[in-house]
Amino acid sequence: MHPAGIGRAVGLQTNASVRGDLISWLDDHPDNVFEQEFLAMIRRFMDYLNRTCFTGLNAMEFHYAVYGPGSFYKRHRDQFRSDSGRRFSVVTYLNENWLPVDGGALVLYPENDEEILFFPEGGRMAFFRSDVVEHEVRPTIRPRMSLTGWLKSV
């Protein structure tokens, strides 16, 4: 695990005042059977979206994200200004026995600054447009874990 950055390529930087999680990228062809199963499920979902919604998805990228106590990620969109490949964001939570008092909510801002709080309960998955939906992770009280990634068209 290493500190997560903001931006990409030459502009990549770490900034703990914006984002405090640690990440580890998932290999496209992992040895771990559970990671293989997860990626196979995501590929089937992408195929479904392509067949039914004509999304043109043809790539993905995922990483593990761990937010330690007090960590957060300020409001942002997941699509880079210089690369429109990220179409959909997917967050799958790996936490056991999560309670709202544990903090760490994903807050979605779909429109007009309306807030939708999504607590990171194990087994839940959040799915939203990377280029449209601003979101943030509120400070967490205990370690918060997820598999986070993007469905892409490149």
N, C-alpha and C positions, 0 to 999 in steps of 0.2 A: 504494500500500500504506500502511496505517496500523496503529498498535498495536491489537491485538484487545482487546475488553473482556470483562468478566464481568457477568452479570445482563442485564436488559433494561429498556428505556424509562427511566423516572425513576431506577431503580436501577443503570443502566449505569455501570460504572467500569472504568478500567484499573488493573491491579495486577500489576506485573512479578514480584512474589514468588509469584504464582499462575500466571501465564500470560505467555509472552514472545514469541508469534508476531506476525507482521504479516499483515494480511488485505486482500483486495479482493473485494467482492461481485460475483457474476456477474449480469449483466442477464438478465431472463426471455427476452428476444429479442435475443441477441447478434449482432453483425455477423460475428464470427469463425466460419469454417466448422467448425473443430474443436470450439468451444464449442457450436455448434448441434447437431453430431453427438452430443456427449456428452449434452446435455439431451434429445435425441430418444431416445437409448438409455435414459435414466433414465425417461422417460415410458412407454416400452414395458414396462420392468420394473415400474413402478407399475401399469400395466394388468394385467400378469400376476398380480401380488400381489392385486389387487382381484378378478380372476376366480377365482383358485384358493384364496385364503385369506380372502376377504371382509374386507379391511383397511379399506376406505373411504377410501383415500388420494386427495386431490384437490388437493394443492399441494406445492411443494418450494422450497427455498432452498439456494443453494450459494455458497461463496466459495473463492478461492485462499488458501492458508495457507503462509507461509514461516517456518520456524524457523531462525534464525541459530545459529551455533556457541554452545553453552551454553544455548540456549533450551529450555524445557520447558513442560508444562501439568500442574498437579497433579491428583490424582484427583478425578473429578467425574462427574455424570450430565448428559446433554445436554438433558433436558426441564426447562423452567422450572417453578417451584412455582406460579406464577400463570397458566400457560398449558400445557395438556396437548396442544397441537397436534402437537408433534414426536413422531412415532411410531417412526421408524427413522433411525439415523445411517448415513451412507455416507461412506467416506473412500477416495479413489482417489489412488494415489501416482504422482508424476511424476519420480521420481529415477532417474538412470542409474547403473548399476554400484554399487549400495548393498551394503555389507558389514556384518555385525553389529558390527564394531569401530567403525563410524561412529556408533553409538548411535542415538538418536531412535526407539526402539521404541515402538509403541503397546502398552500393557499393558491387557488386558481382565480384569476381575474378574467373571466370570459368576455365581459363587456361592461362599460359604464361603472368601473370600479366596484362592481358587485363582487363580494368575496365568497368563495366556496371552500370550506375547510374540509380537508381529506386527511384523516388520521392514518398513520402508517401501520395499520394492523396487518400481521402476517397473513400472506395469501391474497391480499387485495392488490389490484392493479389499477393504476391510473393511465388513461390514454387520452391525448389531446394534440391539437395542431401545434407544431413547433414554431410556426411563423406568426401565429395569431394570439395564442393564449399566453399572457404574461403570468408568471407564477413565482412563488418564493417558498423557502423552507424556513419556518419559524424556529427559534432556538429550541433545542431539545434538552431534556433533563437527564435522560439516560442514553446510552448508545443506540443509534437508529441506523438500520441496515437495509439496503435495497440493491436490486439489480436495475440499473437505469440505462436507457438507451434510446436510439432513434431508428425509425424506419425511413429509408432514404430512397431517392431516385437520383442516380448519378449518371 
